[in-house]
Amino acid sequence: MPHPIEVLMKTAMESIKDMVDVNTVVGAPIETPEGYVIVPVSRVSAGFAAGGTDYETARGEEEDRAGKPLPFSGGSGAGVSVHPVGFLVVGKGQIRLLPVDGNAVVGRLS
């Protein structure tokens, strides 16, 4: 039987796996009527933490050492952050990367 902390960690990692896959980093291509293909690209960051402890009950150590497992208390958490990086534009014999940052679009307009 796995230790409870293993179960907590496995559950959290499976949840992250369900949220983030390759399609999160490189999005589905979008075709325009003009013949261009636009592919969104993102940066993905993930964080994970888990912890727990076995603790003695009010019964005392003697009973706990008599073969009964100690109670377990623990928790886990995870977070995912997705930031757009840019768009790959493919068409008419060219490939361009249009970055997504504050000044890139304004610089192209002038």
C-alpha positions in Angstrom: 0.0 0.0 0.0 1.5 3.4 -1.0 2.2 6.0 1.6 -0.4 8.8 1.7 2.1 11.4 0.6 2.7 9.4 -2.6 -1.0 9.5 -3.3 -1.1 13.3 -2.8 1.9 13.9 -5.1 0.5 11.6 -7.8 -2.9 13.3 -7.8 -1.3 16.8 -8.0 1.1 15.8 -10.8 -1.7 14.1 -12.8 -3.7 17.4 -12.5 -0.8 19.4 -13.9 -0.4 16.9 -16.7 -4.1 17.3 -17.6 -3.8 21.1 -17.6 -0.5 21.5 -19.6 0.4 19.6 -22.8 2.3 20.5 -26.0 -0.8 22.3 -27.3 -0.5 24.8 -24.5 3.0 25.8 -25.5 2.5 25.7 -29.3 -1.2 26.3 -30.1 -3.3 25.0 -32.9 -2.5 26.6 -36.2 -5.0 29.2 -37.6 -5.4 29.5 -41.4 -6.4 32.9 -42.9 -8.2 33.4 -46.1 -5.1 35.0 -47.6 -3.2 31.7 -47.2 -1.2 32.5 -44.1 -0.9 30.1 -41.1 -0.6 31.7 -37.7 0.7 29.6 -34.8 0.5 31.0 -31.2 3.5 30.3 -29.0 3.4 30.6 -25.2 5.7 30.1 -22.2 4.4 27.8 -19.5 5.7 27.7 -15.9 4.6 25.2 -13.3 5.2 24.9 -9.6 4.4 22.1 -7.2 4.6 21.5 -3.4 3.7 18.6 -1.2 4.2 17.8 2.4 2.9 15.8 5.3 3.7 14.1 8.5 2.7 11.1 10.6 1.7 12.1 14.1 1.0 10.4 17.4 -2.5 10.3 18.8 -3.6 11.0 22.3 -3.4 7.2 23.0 0.4 7.5 23.6 3.4 6.0 22.0 3.0 2.5 23.4 -0.1 1.8 21.5 1.2 3.4 18.3 4.3 1.2 18.4 2.1 -1.9 18.8 1.8 -2.4 15.0 -0.9 0.2 14.3 0.0 2.8 11.8 0.3 6.4 12.9 -2.3 8.9 11.5 -1.2 10.9 8.5 -1.8 14.6 7.8 -0.7 16.3 4.6 -1.5 18.4 1.6 -0.3 19.3 -1.8 -0.7 22.2 -4.3 0.3 23.2 -7.8 0.0 26.2 -10.0 0.4 26.8 -13.7 1.1 30.1 -15.5 0.8 30.6 -19.2 2.2 33.7 -20.9 1.9 34.4 -24.6 5.3 34.8 -26.3 4.4 35.5 -29.9 2.9 34.3 -33.1 4.6 32.4 -35.9 3.3 33.6 -39.2 4.0 31.3 -42.2 3.0 32.1 -45.7 4.1 33.3 -49.2 7.6 31.8 -48.7 8.3 33.5 -45.4 8.3 32.6 -41.7 8.0 35.5 -39.2 7.8 35.7 -35.5 5.7 38.5 -34.2 6.6 38.9 -30.5 4.0 39.8 -27.9 5.5 42.5 -25.8 4.5 46.0 -24.9 6.4 48.0 -27.5 6.6 45.5 -30.4 3.2 46.4 -32.0 3.7 50.2 -31.4 7.1 50.1 -33.1 5.6 48.4 -36.2 2.8 51.0 -36.5 5.1 54.0 -36.9 
